[in-house]
Amino acid sequence: MKRALIILFGFIILLASCNNNDNVDKSDPLISGRGFIEASLKGDYKQAKKYLLNDSTNMEYFEGLKDFNLKMSPEERHGYTDANIIIDSSINKSDSVTIIYYTNSFKNKPSKIKLVKKNKDWLVDFKYTFTDN
């Protein structure tokens, strides 16, 4: 009986740890920014969306990014998947706004994302990448 309880307890812990993989660390702007960029480069939009500030404009741009990825050639998609992220700089505009300037090793084109602190989470304000506000 004791052995069965130990096995059952181990199984419950295993299930609980598997379910926690759905959470992402959003406690720091660089961690959130890197997580969003990495997931986007790999085409893992379900993961990238976890870092996104949820508003209608961000969702429109995000859907556009997903559509853009679908139209890429397999070679180009593979290039992005294998790319490394290069953080050029990070500027703290305030205690709740950070801008990250970065490139990736595939296209080596300068890009930027804005992260905003909402409650205790740092989230990507994706529209800034396109509107510069």
N, C-alpha and C positions, 0 to 999 in steps of 0.2 A: 504494500500500500504506500509506504514511504517513497519507494522508488518511482511509483506511478505519479505521485504528487511532484516529485523533483522534475520528472520529464515534462509533466503538464506545465509547471512553472517556467521551465526553460523554453517551451514552445510559445508560451504567452509573451515572454520577453523578446523572443525572436520576431514574433508578429508585430509587437509594439515598435521595435527598432526598424522594421521594414516600413511601417507607416510613417515614421518620422522623416524618411527620405524625401517626403513631399515638401518639407520646410526648407527655406533658404535663409542664409544669414544676411540680414539687411541692417545690421547694427552700425555699419561704417560706410561712408560714401564710396571709398575705393573698392571695398568688398562687393557692394551692390553693383557698382559700375562695371567692374571686371566680370562679375557673374552674368550680367545682362549682355555684355559684349561677347563673352565666350559662348553663351548659349545661342545668341543670334548668329555668330559665325558658323557654328556647327549645325544650324538649322533646327535647333531644339526650341521651337517657339512656345511650347507649353512651359518650359522652364524659364525662358526669357520673360514671359508675361508675368511671372511671379514678382519680378522686380519693377514692373511698370506702374507708374502713377495712373490710377484708373479714372480717366475722364474721356469724353467722347472724341476729342481731337487726337489724343494719344492713341486711342484704339483705331481710329481711321488710318493714321500713319503706320501703326503697327501692322494692320491688315495689308497695307501697301507694301511693307517690307516682306511679308510672307508671300504675297503675289509675285514680287520681284524675284524672290528666291526660286519659286516654281518655274520661272521663265529662263533661268540660267541653264547653261549647258552643264552636263555632268562633270566635265573637266573643271569648269569654273566653280561649281558647287564644292567639288573635292578640294580645290585650292583654298577656299574659305574655311572648310572644315579642318584642314591641316595648318591653318595660319596661327601664328603666335600674336598675342596682343602686346603692343609696345605703348606703355603709358609715357607720354612726353612730359606732361605736367598736370598738376591739379591745383586749382585756385579756389580757395574758400571765399566766396562772395559775402557770406554772413554765417551765422551759426546754424542756419537751416538751408543754405544753398551752396553747392559745390559744382564747379565745372571741371570736367576731365577732358583733356586733349590727348588723343591717342592715334595710333596708326595700327595696321595689321601687316604682318610680314608678307601677305599675298599681294595686296594692291599697293601698300605703302602710301596711301593717300590720307592726309591729315583729316581727322574727324573730331567731333566733340559731342559730349552728352552732358546734360544738366541733371544733377541729383538734388532732390528736395527732401527735407526731413518732415515727415508727417507722422505725428505721434512720436514713436521711438524708432520708426523705420526710415531708411534712406531709400527713396524710390526714383526711378528714372522718369524725368519729364521729357519724353521723347520728342515732343513738338519743337523744343528748343533747337534740336539738331537741324530742323528745316526752316524755322522762323526767326531764330537768333534773338528772341525776346527773353 
